[in-house]
Amino acid sequence: MSLCADPPDVTSSWFLYETSGAPSNIVIEQEGSASAQVDGSAFAAAGSRLVYVDPALQSRVVIEEIATHERAATTVLEGRVTDTTISQDGETIVVVENRSGNTRLVLWRPSTDDRVVLHDPRADVSAPSLSPAGDRLAWVQGGSSTGEVMIGDLPAMATRTVVERGGDPAWSPDGHSIVYTARQSGEG
C-alpha cells in the first residue's frame, strides 16, 4: 500500500476508482483534495470499508478501513478472485471465484472467517451486488457483460431471474429495487 496524502475523512464525500494497467491500484479521493492509493483490484466499498483482491496473490481478499488504511480482515480462497461486493456493515462479502475456468459465488463472513459456496453454476457468474442489509444478492449469470440477472436470498440462495439479457446489477439505497443495464430489442 502506498499513501499519497493524509487518508480521506469518510464523513465527507469521497470516491474510489481503479487505475488501468499492471499493477492495478485503487485510488481513494476526497472532494478533490486528499487522495490515497492501494495496491489492489476488483474492489467494492460500503460504509467505512473497502474490499479488494491482492494483486500479488489473486486468491487473497482484503478488507481495509477506508479512513485509516488498517486491514480489518483477510482470507485466501482456492481460486483466483475476479469480483467482490460488500454489505454496508462490512460483515458480509461475496466474491466471484474462478477455479480452473469455472466461476462460483462464495460468501465470506470476516468476523468468523466462515466461507460458504453460494452458487456453483455450470454457467459463468459475474458482477455480484449485495443489498445494503446484506440479506440478498444480485448477479449476472451466463455472460460477462450480458446474461441473466439473478437475485437470491442469503444464505439459502432461493433464486429467481429478474431479466434474461442484462448486466451490472446494483441495489437502491433502501434495498427494495435493483437497477441493471439491458440491451434493447434488436441489438446484437
N, C-alpha and C positions, 0 to 999 in steps of 0.2 A: 504494500500500500504506500502510495506517495501522497503527501499532503502538500497542496499548493498554497493554502492560506488557512486562516482560522476556520474551524469547522462551522457549517451553517447552523443557525438557530432554527430549529424545526417549528417554532411557534409562528414564524413568518413564512411568506411564500418562498418556495424552493421548487426546483425541478431537476430531474435526472435524465441523462441520455447516455447512450453507449457510443463510443467512437468506433469508426470502422478500421479495418486493418488488423494486423497482428503485431503485438498483442492487443487484445481488446481492453478498453478502460471504461469505467463508469464515471461520468463527471457529475458532481453534485454542485449546483449553483443556487445562490440565494439572492434573488432580486437583482441580478447583475453585478453583485459586489464580491462576496466571498465565494470561493469555489474549492472543491477538493476532488481528488481523483483516486479511484480504487481500481486495482488490477482485477478484472473480472468480466464476465459476460452473462448473457441470459438472465438479466436481473428483473426483479419486481420490487415494489416498495409499497408499504401501507403503514399507517400510524407513524411510529418513530423508527421503524426498522426497514432494512434493506436486505434482500436475499439475492444471492448471485452464485455463479459457478466459478470456481477457482480455475484460471486458465492453465496453471501448472499441472493440475490433476483434475481433468474434466468430469470425474465422478464425485468430486468433493463439492458439497453445498455449504455455503457460509451465510450466517445471519449476523449483521452488524447493526449497531445503533447508529443512525444517520448523523446525529449531532456530535458524537464523541469518537466515532470510528472504532469503538470497542467491539470485539467479537462477542456475540451473545451465545452462539452455538455453532457447531459444525458437525457434519456427518459425511461418510463416504458410502456411496451406493455401489452396486455391482457393475453398472454400465455407465456410459457417457451421458451426462445430463444436458439436454438441449433446450429446456424451457422451465420456468418457475412461476409460481404465484404464491402470495402470502395473504393471510387474513389480517384484518385491521388490528387485532390484538397481538399479532405475531406468533401465535401459538399453533397455527395450522399452516403447513406448507405442502403444496402439491407440485411435483416435478414430472417432466416427461423424461423417462429414462430409455436410452437406446442400447439394447443388448444384442449385438451381432445383427444389426439391421432391423430388429423388431422393437417397436416402441410400446411403452406401457405407462400408465399413470400410477405414481407412488405417493402416498400420503406420509408425511413425516411430522411427528409431534416433538419439537425440540426439547420441551421440558422433561420428557420421559425417554427420549431417543427412540420411541416406537416408530417402526416403519411398516406400512401395510400396502400391498399391491391392491389398488382400487379397481383397475381395469386393464386387462391384458388381452387386447383385441387381436384379430388377425389383420386388421387394417391399421395404418399409421394413425397416431394421435398427435395433436399439437395444440398450441395456444390455450393452455388451461387458464381459467379465471375463477377465483374463489369469490363467493358472495361476501359482502362486508362482515357478516356474522360468522363466516367460515363454515356454514352448515350445508351449502350447496356448491356444486362445481359445474361450470360450463366448459366445453372444449370442442375442438374440431376433430372429427374422425373421418379418415379416408383420403385426405389430401393435405398437402402442406399449406396451400393458400385457400382452397375452396373444397369443402366436403360437407358432411352432415354436422350441424351444430347440435350438440347434445347437452342435456342437463341431467345431473344425478344428485340425489340426496346423500350426504355423508353421515356415517361411514357405510351405510348399506348399499349405496350406489344403485338404487332403483332408478333406471334411466328412461329418458324419453327424448325423441328427436324434436327439435324446435323448427329447423328448416333443413331441407336436403342439400342446398347449394349455398353455403355461407362460410364466413370466416371471422377470425378475430373477435370472439365474443367478449363483452365487458358488462359488468353489473352496474345498475344505477346505485347511487349512494344509499338508498333505502333498502336495496336488495330485493325489490319486488319486480324488477324488469331487467332484461338484458338487451343490449344493442349488439349488432353484428353487421359485417359487410355482406352484401349479397349481389350476385350478378343479375342483371335484368334479363328477361326472356329474350332469347335470340343472340346473346353474347356467347362467344366461344370459349 
